[in-house]
């Protein structure tokens, strides 16, 4: 009887032990494990659970434990020197909004220490995504730097080497100062005439002085309420900097821009500062920079602009994407094969209204390629184009009215966009130029073509002109591809050192709000050279 009782108890021990081992080895969460273990602590079986479950540490807690410090970036007197550098960089990027570091109480030390650490880790992760091989985790990189007392060197290595970054940070600092004072409120219905004296003019003058468009020395006491030529000249500067028609008049768009408070501008500046961090850390000696909202293309050499021109970008429905790529091929006298949407939404309806319209634009139906190609004219009123396009493709031959003009610049990307010339030059006179289906039209494509060929030993300018004159399509593979950054900057510093703003034409600024920046921007369609298939 006693023997049977002992055997039964031993079997019970074995069964419970097996049950516990099963649950401990199953892929469940820590909290679930703890709950299961507590449920099985029955009677005298607690001795089987003497091993404590190890608590999973957050990256911040893990680094803090490895460093054996109470705080990573703070000391009894406040932020350390390294902490101050990190604090202000992350504040400029909008990672946190602690404006006055002297107001940090001891109760907030650990919270702010964690915020700074998390921001540092995100910068390291982003740096890895932008091209550097992640040989180790962000946590181990930061922990090693802390233990080696080299966090400053690590942080500076994560800041991309663009002049715009330091200049935008200065602008953020300046707008922080401006945000400390009430912003004048204007009467949007006030329409002053030249020479008119009015109380409202004082507010207009005050804003223009604060923003640097009206020199302080021009603020004569007896002229503070007068809308004179000095105010008009300052308004034109303001309008030009904000991408408005520089007419010196107080229209609704000008009033709207004048009334944007500094705190709102800080958020805009932070978003645009962060966009520079999504580009490769070290720019090449030569690269082409496209700024979508400003409708501008620049060629940069060692940080200096050597070529600039107006561009036309995609409309709201067909937005030009942000891309890092390169120009690897130049096509002279290109043909054009329109996309499915353009054919169905524009060209077929055009044909139905005037059946010869496509023929006049040198469109043909083509099937096959090179020597095996066959073409068919579009010169009958009752062609079933949708049916024909199942075996043919619609192609516009090279010529004066070709939609791509005389030059096409290939940039490898997964969006099927490229840079090209255009026969319609009048559109470049428009201040807002989001007209295309996503591709980028150039005001002076010939200048970019000449620039590219200056670095090609096997081509020269005379050959280019001969090829153009022939009218035949010629493809020139570039042995020295030019890196291309297609960016979205609604705030930037121009060549004269002036802060410029432009309209958020795709409403992308609004999608990025402070703490979400680090996650949101990285998910944009920015690709690295390694993602391209040249």
LOMAR-471106 format. One record per residue (C-alpha): residue in one letter; x, y, z. Coordinates in nm, 4 decimals. Layout:
% residues N
<'a'; <X; Y; Z>>
...
% end
This chain:
% residues 534
<'x'; <0.0000; 0.0000; 0.0000>>
<'x'; <0.2764; 0.2406; 0.0981>>
<'x'; <0.4768; 0.1302; -0.2050>>
<'x'; <0.1805; 0.1996; -0.4351>>
<'x'; <0.1235; 0.5432; -0.2801>>
<'x'; <0.4882; 0.6431; -0.3277>>
<'x'; <0.4808; 0.5208; -0.6870>>
<'x'; <0.1686; 0.7207; -0.7575>>
<'x'; <0.3283; 1.0361; -0.6134>>
<'x'; <0.6440; 0.9796; -0.8194>>
<'x'; <0.4362; 0.9442; -1.1337>>
<'x'; <0.2537; 1.2651; -1.0488>>
<'x'; <0.5894; 1.4420; -1.0154>>
<'x'; <0.6930; 1.3119; -1.3570>>
<'x'; <0.3712; 1.4183; -1.5264>>
<'x'; <0.3837; 1.7712; -1.3811>>
<'x'; <0.7515; 1.8030; -1.4720>>
<'x'; <0.6800; 1.7061; -1.8350>>
<'x'; <0.3886; 1.9507; -1.8545>>
<'x'; <0.6040; 2.2362; -1.7267>>
<'x'; <0.8899; 2.1522; -1.9668>>
<'x'; <0.6437; 2.1523; -2.2563>>
<'x'; <0.5087; 2.4963; -2.1731>>
<'x'; <0.8541; 2.6414; -2.1103>>
<'x'; <0.9763; 2.5256; -2.4500>>
<'x'; <0.6691; 2.6457; -2.6428>>
<'x'; <0.6956; 2.9729; -2.8458>>
<'x'; <0.4847; 3.1906; -2.6175>>
<'x'; <0.5288; 3.5356; -2.4702>>
<'x'; <0.6978; 3.6083; -2.1410>>
<'x'; <0.3739; 3.7183; -1.9763>>
<'x'; <0.2023; 3.4005; -2.0942>>
<'x'; <0.4887; 3.1913; -1.9577>>
<'x'; <0.4626; 3.3594; -1.6180>>
<'x'; <0.0881; 3.3052; -1.6077>>
<'x'; <0.1208; 2.9392; -1.6956>>
<'x'; <0.3939; 2.8818; -1.4383>>
<'x'; <0.1952; 3.0451; -1.1590>>
<'x'; <-0.1049; 2.8270; -1.2431>>
<'x'; <0.1059; 2.5144; -1.2016>>
<'x'; <0.2617; 2.5929; -0.8646>>
<'x'; <0.0542; 2.3327; -0.6773>>
<'x'; <0.1277; 2.2028; -0.3284>>
<'x'; <0.4878; 2.0971; -0.2872>>
<'x'; <0.5685; 2.1247; -0.6598>>
<'x'; <0.7097; 2.4814; -0.6290>>
<'x'; <1.0612; 2.3408; -0.5962>>
<'x'; <1.0428; 2.2524; -0.9674>>
<'x'; <1.0071; 2.6232; -1.0542>>
<'x'; <1.2961; 2.7626; -0.8565>>
<'x'; <1.4581; 2.9043; -1.1783>>
<'x'; <1.3403; 3.2689; -1.2167>>
<'x'; <1.2247; 3.3849; -1.5642>>
<'x'; <1.4695; 3.6454; -1.6968>>
<'x'; <1.3117; 3.9844; -1.7690>>
<'x'; <1.3445; 4.1060; -2.1272>>
<'x'; <1.5163; 4.4448; -2.1325>>
<'x'; <1.4399; 4.7293; -2.3712>>
<'x'; <1.7320; 4.8467; -2.5889>>
<'x'; <1.7715; 5.1493; -2.3601>>
<'x'; <1.7749; 4.9352; -2.0442>>
<'x'; <2.0190; 4.6914; -2.2021>>
<'x'; <2.2653; 4.9660; -2.3010>>
<'x'; <2.2282; 5.1270; -1.9582>>
<'x'; <2.3057; 4.7940; -1.7948>>
<'x'; <2.6127; 4.7375; -2.0143>>
<'x'; <2.7496; 5.0846; -1.9462>>
<'x'; <2.6906; 5.0523; -1.5703>>
<'x'; <2.5684; 5.4122; -1.5607>>
<'x'; <2.2678; 5.5708; -1.3998>>
<'x'; <2.2037; 5.7880; -1.7092>>
<'x'; <2.3646; 5.7901; -2.0531>>
<'x'; <2.3256; 6.1578; -2.1439>>
<'x'; <2.2556; 6.3357; -1.8158>>
<'x'; <2.4420; 6.4169; -1.4984>>
<'x'; <2.3350; 6.5930; -1.1758>>
<'x'; <2.3745; 6.9352; -1.3375>>
<'x'; <2.1762; 6.8468; -1.6496>>
<'x'; <2.2858; 6.7213; -1.9910>>
<'x'; <2.6449; 6.6174; -2.0512>>
<'x'; <2.8321; 6.7794; -2.3408>>
<'x'; <2.7565; 6.4791; -2.5617>>
<'x'; <2.3990; 6.4864; -2.4354>>
<'x'; <2.3583; 6.8498; -2.5407>>
<'x'; <2.4809; 6.7747; -2.8928>>
<'x'; <2.2424; 6.4806; -2.9245>>
<'x'; <1.9575; 6.6709; -2.7589>>
<'x'; <1.9656; 6.9609; -3.0033>>
<'x'; <2.0107; 6.7459; -3.3138>>
<'x'; <1.7081; 6.5361; -3.2234>>
<'x'; <1.5126; 6.8482; -3.1276>>
<'x'; <1.5918; 7.0006; -3.4691>>
<'x'; <1.4695; 6.6794; -3.6332>>
<'x'; <1.1453; 6.6951; -3.4341>>
<'x'; <1.2160; 6.3767; -3.2358>>
<'x'; <1.1220; 6.5554; -2.9137>>
<'x'; <0.9938; 6.9010; -2.8222>>
<'x'; <1.1912; 6.9769; -2.5063>>
<'x'; <1.2848; 7.3322; -2.5961>>
<'x'; <1.4458; 7.4425; -2.2705>>
<'x'; <1.6904; 7.1841; -2.1351>>
<'x'; <1.7260; 7.3857; -1.8143>>
<'x'; <1.3644; 7.3052; -1.7302>>
<'x'; <1.4299; 6.9316; -1.7055>>
<'x'; <1.3498; 6.8151; -1.3535>>
<'x'; <1.5255; 6.5202; -1.1924>>
<'x'; <1.1969; 6.3295; -1.2219>>
<'x'; <1.2167; 6.3599; -1.6017>>
<'x'; <1.5820; 6.2580; -1.6317>>
<'x'; <1.5257; 5.8910; -1.7107>>
<'x'; <1.2411; 5.9609; -1.9533>>
<'x'; <1.4470; 6.2138; -2.1497>>
<'x'; <1.7543; 5.9906; -2.1318>>
<'x'; <1.5519; 5.7122; -2.2929>>
<'x'; <1.4083; 5.9455; -2.5601>>
<'x'; <1.7574; 6.0574; -2.6601>>
<'x'; <1.8846; 5.6991; -2.6691>>
<'x'; <1.5936; 5.5819; -2.8841>>
<'x'; <1.6549; 5.8701; -3.1259>>
<'x'; <2.0252; 5.7862; -3.1487>>
<'x'; <1.9396; 5.4233; -3.2255>>
<'x'; <1.7012; 5.5283; -3.5031>>
<'x'; <1.9745; 5.7395; -3.6632>>
<'x'; <2.2092; 5.4401; -3.6583>>
<'x'; <1.9432; 5.2170; -3.8167>>
<'x'; <1.8734; 5.4757; -4.0857>>
<'x'; <2.2449; 5.5049; -4.1581>>
<'x'; <2.2540; 5.1296; -4.2195>>
<'x'; <1.9528; 5.1518; -4.4505>>
<'x'; <2.1214; 5.4270; -4.6511>>
<'x'; <2.3994; 5.2034; -4.7703>>
<'x'; <2.6357; 5.1044; -4.4928>>
<'x'; <2.6458; 4.7348; -4.4162>>
<'x'; <2.4889; 4.6696; -4.0743>>
<'x'; <2.7718; 4.4540; -3.9410>>
<'x'; <2.6167; 4.4681; -3.5960>>
<'x'; <2.2943; 4.5861; -3.4354>>
<'x'; <2.2289; 4.9520; -3.3599>>
<'x'; <2.2262; 4.8673; -2.9878>>
<'x'; <2.5732; 4.7124; -2.9959>>
<'x'; <2.7112; 4.9995; -3.2094>>
<'x'; <2.5873; 5.2555; -2.9570>>
<'x'; <2.6926; 5.0498; -2.6545>>
<'x'; <3.0453; 5.0125; -2.7939>>
<'x'; <3.0657; 5.3872; -2.8598>>
<'x'; <2.9504; 5.4651; -2.5043>>
<'x'; <3.2046; 5.2277; -2.3530>>
<'x'; <3.4791; 5.3713; -2.5745>>
<'x'; <3.3704; 5.7292; -2.4951>>
<'x'; <3.3308; 5.7968; -2.8692>>
<'x'; <2.9624; 5.8876; -2.8969>>
<'x'; <3.0414; 6.2316; -3.0410>>
<'x'; <3.2412; 6.0777; -3.3256>>
<'x'; <2.9619; 5.8276; -3.3927>>
<'x'; <2.6917; 6.0960; -3.3920>>
<'x'; <2.8825; 6.3247; -3.6288>>
<'x'; <2.9383; 6.0305; -3.8654>>
<'x'; <2.5594; 5.9870; -3.8869>>
<'x'; <2.4976; 6.3453; -4.0033>>
<'x'; <2.4992; 6.3574; -4.3861>>
<'x'; <2.7547; 6.5955; -4.5349>>
<'x'; <2.5257; 6.8528; -4.6984>>
<'x'; <2.5519; 7.2277; -4.6369>>
<'x'; <2.1731; 7.2432; -4.6302>>
<'x'; <2.1669; 7.0532; -4.2996>>
<'x'; <2.3666; 7.3088; -4.1024>>
<'x'; <2.1825; 7.5975; -4.2694>>
<'x'; <1.8394; 7.4555; -4.1993>>
<'x'; <1.9373; 7.3971; -3.8371>>
<'x'; <2.0343; 7.7651; -3.8093>>
<'x'; <1.6954; 7.8573; -3.9553>>
<'x'; <1.5194; 7.6359; -3.6973>>
<'x'; <1.7117; 7.8071; -3.4182>>
<'x'; <1.6122; 8.1472; -3.5539>>
<'x'; <1.2448; 8.0526; -3.5755>>
<'x'; <1.2570; 7.9206; -3.2195>>
<'x'; <1.3604; 8.2692; -3.1161>>
<'x'; <1.0783; 8.4211; -3.3228>>
<'x'; <0.8246; 8.1816; -3.1709>>
<'x'; <0.8896; 8.3232; -2.8231>>
<'x'; <0.6962; 8.6394; -2.9158>>
<'x'; <0.3322; 8.6900; -3.0223>>
<'x'; <0.2885; 8.6960; -3.4002>>
<'x'; <0.1015; 9.0014; -3.5368>>
<'x'; <-0.2536; 8.9287; -3.6536>>
<'x'; <-0.3459; 9.0917; -3.9845>>
<'x'; <-0.6799; 9.1914; -4.1319>>
<'x'; <-0.6969; 8.9784; -4.4479>>
<'x'; <-0.9472; 9.2191; -4.6037>>
<'x'; <-0.7116; 9.5172; -4.5784>>
<'x'; <-0.6026; 9.6272; -4.9300>>
<'x'; <-0.3658; 9.9229; -4.8909>>
<'x'; <-0.2774; 10.1674; -5.1630>>
<'x'; <0.0696; 10.3049; -5.2154>>
<'x'; <0.1312; 10.5929; -4.9771>>
<'x'; <-0.1646; 10.5041; -4.7537>>
<'x'; <-0.1190; 10.5351; -4.3774>>
<'x'; <-0.2979; 10.2757; -4.1669>>
<'x'; <-0.2587; 10.0947; -3.8361>>
<'x'; <-0.2583; 9.7567; -4.0191>>
<'x'; <0.0620; 9.8499; -4.2025>>
<'x'; <0.2529; 9.8388; -3.8719>>
<'x'; <0.1782; 9.4684; -3.8366>>
<'x'; <0.2819; 9.3995; -4.1967>>
<'x'; <0.6072; 9.5903; -4.1472>>
<'x'; <0.6771; 9.4128; -3.8186>>
<'x'; <0.6441; 9.0672; -3.9782>>
<'x'; <0.8674; 9.1657; -4.2703>>
<'x'; <1.1320; 9.2995; -4.0297>>
<'x'; <1.1247; 8.9863; -3.8139>>
<'x'; <1.1674; 8.7648; -4.1194>>
<'x'; <1.4524; 8.9747; -4.2564>>
<'x'; <1.2794; 9.0970; -4.5724>>
<'x'; <1.2554; 9.4573; -4.4504>>
<'x'; <1.5788; 9.6062; -4.3093>>
<'x'; <1.5434; 9.7402; -3.9566>>
<'x'; <1.7117; 10.0623; -4.0669>>
<'x'; <1.4171; 10.1284; -4.3014>>
<'x'; <1.1822; 10.1411; -4.0010>>
<'x'; <1.1626; 10.5166; -3.9500>>
<'x'; <0.9296; 10.6016; -3.6654>>
<'x'; <0.7194; 10.8403; -3.8710>>
<'x'; <0.6809; 10.5807; -4.1501>>
<'x'; <0.5739; 10.2788; -3.9375>>
<'x'; <0.2124; 10.3004; -4.0536>>
<'x'; <0.2805; 10.3972; -4.4168>>
<'x'; <0.2490; 10.1510; -4.7051>>
<'x'; <0.5315; 10.2894; -4.9183>>
<'x'; <0.7735; 10.1665; -5.1857>>
<'x'; <1.0031; 10.0254; -4.9153>>
<'x'; <0.7235; 9.7940; -4.7951>>
<'x'; <0.6400; 9.6961; -5.1531>>
<'x'; <1.0041; 9.6021; -5.2210>>
<'x'; <1.0137; 9.3990; -4.8974>>
<'x'; <0.6886; 9.2238; -4.9917>>
<'x'; <0.8387; 9.1239; -5.3264>>
<'x'; <1.1381; 8.9695; -5.1479>>
<'x'; <0.9028; 8.7864; -4.9140>>
<'x'; <0.6874; 8.6616; -5.2026>>
<'x'; <0.9873; 8.5426; -5.4002>>
<'x'; <1.1200; 8.3503; -5.0997>>
<'x'; <0.7813; 8.1836; -5.0513>>
<'x'; <0.7267; 8.0770; -5.4123>>
<'x'; <0.4575; 8.3406; -5.4742>>
<'x'; <0.4089; 8.5828; -5.7611>>
<'x'; <0.6398; 8.8714; -5.6651>>
<'x'; <0.4048; 9.1597; -5.7436>>
<'x'; <0.4243; 9.3448; -5.4102>>
<'x'; <0.0492; 9.3179; -5.3623>>
<'x'; <-0.1329; 9.1797; -5.0601>>
<'x'; <-0.3371; 8.9023; -5.2173>>
<'x'; <-0.4866; 8.6068; -5.0259>>
<'x'; <-0.1820; 8.3809; -5.0805>>
<'x'; <0.0569; 8.6494; -4.9560>>
<'x'; <-0.1596; 8.7153; -4.6511>>
<'x'; <-0.1754; 8.3417; -4.5805>>
<'x'; <0.2051; 8.3148; -4.5939>>
<'x'; <0.2514; 8.6206; -4.3727>>
<'x'; <0.0217; 8.4724; -4.1105>>
<'x'; <0.2025; 8.1363; -4.0786>>
<'x'; <0.3326; 8.1463; -3.7187>>
<'x'; <0.6970; 8.0582; -3.6454>>
<'x'; <0.5975; 7.7398; -3.4583>>
<'x'; <0.4353; 7.6074; -3.7737>>
<'x'; <0.7402; 7.6993; -3.9810>>
<'x'; <0.9597; 7.5115; -3.7318>>
<'x'; <0.7647; 7.1920; -3.8015>>
<'x'; <0.8056; 7.2472; -4.1757>>
<'x'; <1.1788; 7.3067; -4.1354>>
<'x'; <1.2144; 6.9928; -3.9207>>
<'x'; <1.0420; 6.7776; -4.1823>>
<'x'; <1.2686; 6.9113; -4.4565>>
<'x'; <1.5804; 6.8753; -4.2429>>
<'x'; <1.4929; 6.5110; -4.1872>>
<'x'; <1.4612; 6.4510; -4.5633>>
<'x'; <1.8328; 6.5225; -4.6027>>
<'x'; <1.8996; 6.2379; -4.3589>>
<'x'; <1.7279; 5.9958; -4.5984>>
<'x'; <1.9932; 6.0626; -4.8668>>
<'x'; <2.3345; 5.8936; -4.8849>>
<'x'; <2.5608; 6.0289; -4.6099>>
<'x'; <2.8380; 6.1500; -4.8357>>
<'x'; <2.7364; 6.3152; -5.1620>>
<'x'; <2.9510; 6.2456; -5.4684>>
<'x'; <3.1655; 6.5235; -5.6125>>
<'x'; <2.9126; 6.5698; -5.8940>>
<'x'; <2.5408; 6.5006; -5.8784>>
<'x'; <2.2103; 6.6216; -6.0144>>
<'x'; <1.9551; 6.7467; -5.7603>>
<'x'; <1.5856; 6.7775; -5.8433>>
<'x'; <1.3602; 6.9579; -5.5971>>
<'x'; <1.0036; 6.8647; -5.6862>>
<'x'; <0.8067; 7.1413; -5.5027>>
<'x'; <1.0383; 7.4205; -5.6246>>
<'x'; <1.0281; 7.2940; -5.9856>>
<'x'; <1.4061; 7.3288; -6.0077>>
<'x'; <1.6959; 7.1150; -6.1257>>
<'x'; <2.0536; 7.1850; -6.0168>>
<'x'; <2.3828; 7.0200; -6.1004>>
<'x'; <2.6189; 7.0327; -5.8045>>
<'x'; <2.9970; 7.0077; -5.8086>>
<'x'; <3.1746; 6.9872; -5.4725>>
<'x'; <2.8803; 7.1608; -5.3042>>
<'x'; <2.8545; 7.4402; -5.5631>>
<'x'; <2.5767; 7.4828; -5.8170>>
<'x'; <2.7135; 7.4806; -6.1733>>
<'x'; <2.3890; 7.4404; -6.3691>>
<'x'; <2.0276; 7.5252; -6.2915>>
<'x'; <1.7031; 7.5147; -6.4869>>
<'x'; <1.3267; 7.5069; -6.4448>>
<'x'; <1.1440; 7.1771; -6.4614>>
<'x'; <0.7902; 7.0420; -6.4904>>
<'x'; <0.6956; 6.7609; -6.2513>>
<'x'; <0.4086; 6.5178; -6.2068>>
<'x'; <0.0608; 6.6395; -6.1251>>
<'x'; <-0.1310; 6.5408; -5.8119>>
<'x'; <-0.2666; 6.2224; -5.9725>>
<'x'; <0.0740; 6.1233; -6.1159>>
<'x'; <0.3243; 6.2341; -5.8552>>
<'x'; <0.6960; 6.2362; -5.9290>>
<'x'; <0.8536; 6.0039; -5.6694>>
<'x'; <1.1557; 6.0695; -5.4485>>
<'x'; <1.4417; 5.8602; -5.5855>>
<'x'; <1.8156; 5.8150; -5.5529>>
<'x'; <1.9470; 5.6890; -5.8874>>
<'x'; <2.1700; 5.8057; -6.1767>>
<'x'; <2.1634; 5.9043; -6.5437>>
<'x'; <2.3208; 5.6120; -6.7255>>
<'x'; <2.2058; 5.6718; -7.0841>>
<'x'; <2.1272; 5.9658; -7.3116>>
<'x'; <1.8925; 5.9177; -7.6075>>
<'x'; <1.8940; 6.1668; -7.8951>>
<'x'; <1.5828; 6.2007; -8.1124>>
<'x'; <1.3844; 5.9595; -7.8941>>
<'x'; <1.0594; 5.7974; -7.9968>>
<'x'; <0.7797; 5.7901; -7.7418>>
<'x'; <0.5592; 5.5009; -7.6374>>
<'x'; <0.2821; 5.6471; -7.4197>>
<'x'; <0.1505; 5.4591; -7.1183>>
<'x'; <-0.1769; 5.2699; -7.1065>>
<'x'; <-0.3465; 5.5492; -6.9074>>
<'x'; <-0.2350; 5.8225; -7.1469>>
<'x'; <-0.3552; 5.6193; -7.4460>>
<'x'; <-0.6968; 5.5467; -7.2978>>
<'x'; <-0.7602; 5.8777; -7.1223>>
<'x'; <-0.6146; 6.1182; -7.3780>>
<'x'; <-0.5077; 5.9804; -7.7161>>
<'x'; <-0.8029; 5.7561; -7.8026>>
<'x'; <-1.0586; 6.0300; -7.7116>>
<'x'; <-0.8488; 6.2702; -7.9212>>
<'x'; <-0.8578; 6.0282; -8.2167>>
<'x'; <-1.2351; 5.9935; -8.1867>>
<'x'; <-1.2776; 6.3715; -8.2144>>
<'x'; <-1.0313; 6.4059; -8.5040>>
<'x'; <-0.9117; 6.0821; -8.6642>>
<'x'; <-0.6097; 6.2507; -8.8273>>
<'x'; <-0.4856; 6.4158; -8.5069>>
<'x'; <-0.2552; 6.1257; -8.4142>>
<'x'; <-0.1159; 6.1021; -8.7676>>
<'x'; <-0.0305; 6.4739; -8.7603>>
<'x'; <0.1645; 6.4101; -8.4399>>
<'x'; <0.3580; 6.1282; -8.6108>>
<'x'; <0.1942; 5.8453; -8.4178>>
<'x'; <0.1957; 5.4997; -8.5746>>
<'x'; <0.0856; 5.1526; -8.4790>>
<'x'; <0.3995; 4.9386; -8.4524>>
<'x'; <0.4648; 4.5723; -8.3775>>
<'x'; <0.7964; 4.3908; -8.3647>>
<'x'; <1.1347; 4.5513; -8.3068>>
<'x'; <1.4314; 4.6715; -8.5091>>
<'x'; <1.4538; 4.5052; -8.8530>>
<'x'; <1.1515; 4.2880; -8.7835>>
<'x'; <0.9189; 4.5772; -8.7003>>
<'x'; <0.6011; 4.6530; -8.8940>>
<'x'; <0.4083; 4.9791; -8.8817>>
<'x'; <0.0597; 5.0903; -8.9714>>
<'x'; <-0.0676; 5.4430; -9.0275>>
<'x'; <-0.3536; 5.5848; -8.8240>>
<'x'; <-0.5398; 5.7513; -9.1114>>
<'x'; <-0.8909; 5.5994; -9.1059>>
<'x'; <-1.1852; 5.7290; -8.9000>>
<'x'; <-1.3221; 5.3922; -8.7892>>
<'x'; <-1.0170; 5.2082; -8.6567>>
<'x'; <-1.0796; 5.0029; -8.3454>>
<'x'; <-0.7716; 5.1208; -8.1611>>
<'x'; <-0.8305; 4.9245; -7.8367>>
<'x'; <-0.8484; 4.6029; -8.0395>>
<'x'; <-0.5476; 4.6916; -8.2585>>
<'x'; <-0.3419; 4.7744; -7.9502>>
<'x'; <-0.3663; 4.4127; -7.8419>>
<'x'; <-0.1132; 4.3285; -8.1149>>
<'x'; <0.0343; 4.6720; -8.1895>>
<'x'; <0.1830; 4.9424; -7.9708>>
<'x'; <0.1281; 5.3147; -8.0213>>
<'x'; <0.4565; 5.4935; -8.0939>>
<'x'; <0.5319; 5.8580; -8.1705>>
<'x'; <0.8224; 5.8925; -8.4120>>
<'x'; <1.1128; 6.1336; -8.3437>>
<'x'; <1.0572; 6.4878; -8.4591>>
<'x'; <0.9768; 6.8459; -8.3688>>
<'x'; <0.6464; 6.7592; -8.2020>>
<'x'; <0.7627; 6.4470; -8.0177>>
<'x'; <0.6484; 6.4643; -7.6551>>
<'x'; <1.0039; 6.3899; -7.5334>>
<'x'; <1.1633; 6.6608; -7.7496>>
<'x'; <1.5150; 6.5827; -7.8684>>
<'x'; <1.6624; 6.4385; -7.5488>>
<'x'; <1.5707; 6.1593; -7.3103>>
<'x'; <1.7770; 6.0897; -6.9963>>
<'x'; <1.7401; 5.7380; -6.8584>>
<'x'; <1.7419; 5.6961; -6.4798>>
<'x'; <1.7019; 5.3350; -6.3574>>
<'x'; <1.4064; 5.3125; -6.1182>>
<'x'; <1.0976; 5.1034; -6.0505>>
<'x'; <0.8549; 5.3871; -6.1296>>
<'x'; <0.9198; 5.4040; -6.5072>>
<'x'; <1.0035; 5.7733; -6.4983>>
<'x'; <1.2845; 5.9632; -6.6669>>
<'x'; <1.4026; 6.3152; -6.7501>>
<'x'; <1.3353; 6.4528; -7.0969>>
<'x'; <1.3111; 6.7520; -7.3258>>
<'x'; <0.9744; 6.8948; -7.4343>>
<'x'; <0.8486; 7.0835; -7.7408>>
<'x'; <0.6123; 7.2936; -7.5267>>
<'x'; <0.8425; 7.5561; -7.3749>>
<'x'; <0.5658; 7.8049; -7.2862>>
<'x'; <0.4698; 7.6058; -6.9743>>
<'x'; <0.7990; 7.6998; -6.8075>>
<'x'; <0.6648; 8.0542; -6.7725>>
<'x'; <0.4029; 7.9265; -6.5272>>
<'x'; <0.4975; 7.9666; -6.1568>>
<'x'; <0.3348; 7.6329; -6.0626>>
<'x'; <0.4494; 7.3539; -6.2931>>
<'x'; <0.2989; 7.0213; -6.1811>>
<'x'; <0.1663; 6.9199; -6.5238>>
<'x'; <0.3312; 6.5919; -6.6236>>
<'x'; <0.2362; 6.2271; -6.5810>>
<'x'; <0.5295; 6.1765; -6.3417>>
<'x'; <0.8321; 6.2237; -6.5674>>
<'x'; <1.0447; 6.5385; -6.5389>>
<'x'; <1.0503; 6.7827; -6.8294>>
<'x'; <1.3557; 7.0063; -6.8609>>
<'x'; <1.3625; 7.3694; -6.9668>>
<'x'; <1.7109; 7.3410; -7.1232>>
<'x'; <1.7703; 6.9721; -7.1876>>
<'x'; <2.0466; 7.0546; -7.4377>>
<'x'; <2.2567; 7.2116; -7.1594>>
<'x'; <2.2341; 6.8966; -6.9482>>
<'x'; <2.3231; 6.6806; -7.2505>>
<'x'; <2.6320; 6.8948; -7.3213>>
<'x'; <2.7336; 6.8748; -6.9550>>
<'x'; <2.7105; 6.4948; -6.9525>>
<'x'; <2.9171; 6.4580; -7.2697>>
<'x'; <3.2024; 6.6695; -7.1321>>
<'x'; <3.2891; 6.3680; -6.9150>>
<'x'; <3.2669; 6.1149; -7.1989>>
<'x'; <3.5953; 6.0628; -7.3820>>
<'x'; <3.4271; 5.8708; -7.6668>>
<'x'; <3.1742; 6.1451; -7.7492>>
<'x'; <3.1964; 6.5134; -7.8240>>
<'x'; <2.9549; 6.7976; -7.8830>>
<'x'; <2.9941; 6.7886; -8.2627>>
<'x'; <2.8953; 6.4229; -8.2731>>
<'x'; <2.5878; 6.5030; -8.0679>>
<'x'; <2.4792; 6.7772; -8.3090>>
<'x'; <2.5399; 6.5482; -8.6094>>
<'x'; <2.3277; 6.2768; -8.4501>>
<'x'; <2.0504; 6.5261; -8.3746>>
<'x'; <2.0576; 6.6587; -8.7297>>
<'x'; <2.0220; 6.3073; -8.8727>>
<'x'; <1.6822; 6.2689; -8.7089>>
<'x'; <1.7575; 5.9092; -8.6192>>
<'x'; <1.7246; 5.7755; -8.2681>>
<'x'; <2.0697; 5.7420; -8.1106>>
<'x'; <2.1422; 5.5848; -7.7710>>
<'x'; <2.4568; 5.6930; -7.5877>>
<'x'; <2.5551; 5.4763; -7.2921>>
<'x'; <2.7408; 5.6900; -7.0352>>
<'x'; <3.0687; 5.5534; -6.9006>>
<'x'; <3.0468; 5.8132; -6.6216>>
<'x'; <2.6861; 5.8011; -6.4961>>
<'x'; <2.5760; 6.1125; -6.3093>>
<'x'; <2.4168; 6.0438; -5.9662>>
<'x'; <2.0634; 6.1819; -5.9361>>
<'x'; <1.8765; 6.2808; -5.6205>>
<'x'; <1.5073; 6.3511; -5.6787>>
<'x'; <1.3984; 6.5151; -5.3536>>
<'x'; <1.0987; 6.6869; -5.1993>>
<'x'; <1.2075; 7.0064; -5.0230>>
<'x'; <0.9439; 7.2642; -4.9307>>
<'x'; <1.2054; 7.4597; -4.7321>>
<'x'; <1.5673; 7.5109; -4.8339>>
<'x'; <1.8482; 7.7661; -4.8465>>
<'x'; <1.9232; 7.9156; -5.1896>>
<'x'; <2.2608; 8.0088; -5.3409>>
<'x'; <2.2362; 8.3572; -5.1876>>
<'x'; <2.1863; 8.2128; -4.8405>>
<'x'; <1.8160; 8.3040; -4.8305>>
<'x'; <1.5590; 8.0742; -4.6721>>
<'x'; <1.3061; 7.9683; -4.9349>>
<'x'; <0.9667; 7.8019; -4.8998>>
<'x'; <0.7415; 7.6462; -5.1594>>
<'x'; <0.3931; 7.5001; -5.1644>>
<'x'; <0.3521; 7.1437; -5.0379>>
<'x'; <0.2117; 7.0375; -5.3757>>
<'x'; <0.1651; 6.6691; -5.2843>>
<'x'; <0.0710; 6.7380; -4.9188>>
<'x'; <0.3611; 6.5214; -4.8008>>
<'x'; <0.4620; 6.7572; -4.5190>>
<'x'; <0.1265; 6.7037; -4.3533>>
<'x'; <0.1797; 6.3281; -4.3431>>
<'x'; <0.4882; 6.3581; -4.1263>>
<'x'; <0.4296; 6.4706; -3.7693>>
<'x'; <0.7171; 6.4920; -3.5252>>
<'x'; <0.7652; 6.1537; -3.3561>>
<'x'; <0.6381; 5.9651; -3.6614>>
<'x'; <0.9061; 6.1170; -3.8854>>
<'x'; <1.1684; 5.8498; -3.8418>>
<'x'; <0.9268; 5.5770; -3.9432>>
<'x'; <0.7284; 5.7645; -4.2098>>
<'x'; <1.0088; 5.9079; -4.4207>>
<'x'; <1.2013; 5.5830; -4.4420>>
<'x'; <0.8972; 5.4141; -4.5962>>
<'x'; <0.8886; 5.6654; -4.8830>>
<'x'; <0.9917; 5.5496; -5.2290>>
<'x'; <1.3572; 5.6431; -5.1904>>
<'x'; <1.5887; 5.3766; -5.3282>>
<'x'; <1.9636; 5.3348; -5.3102>>
<'x'; <2.2040; 5.2669; -5.5950>>
<'x'; <2.2236; 4.9023; -5.4898>>
<'x'; <1.8490; 4.8621; -5.5484>>
<'x'; <1.8830; 4.9633; -5.9124>>
<'x'; <1.9584; 4.7225; -6.1930>>
<'x'; <2.1874; 4.9091; -6.4250>>
% end
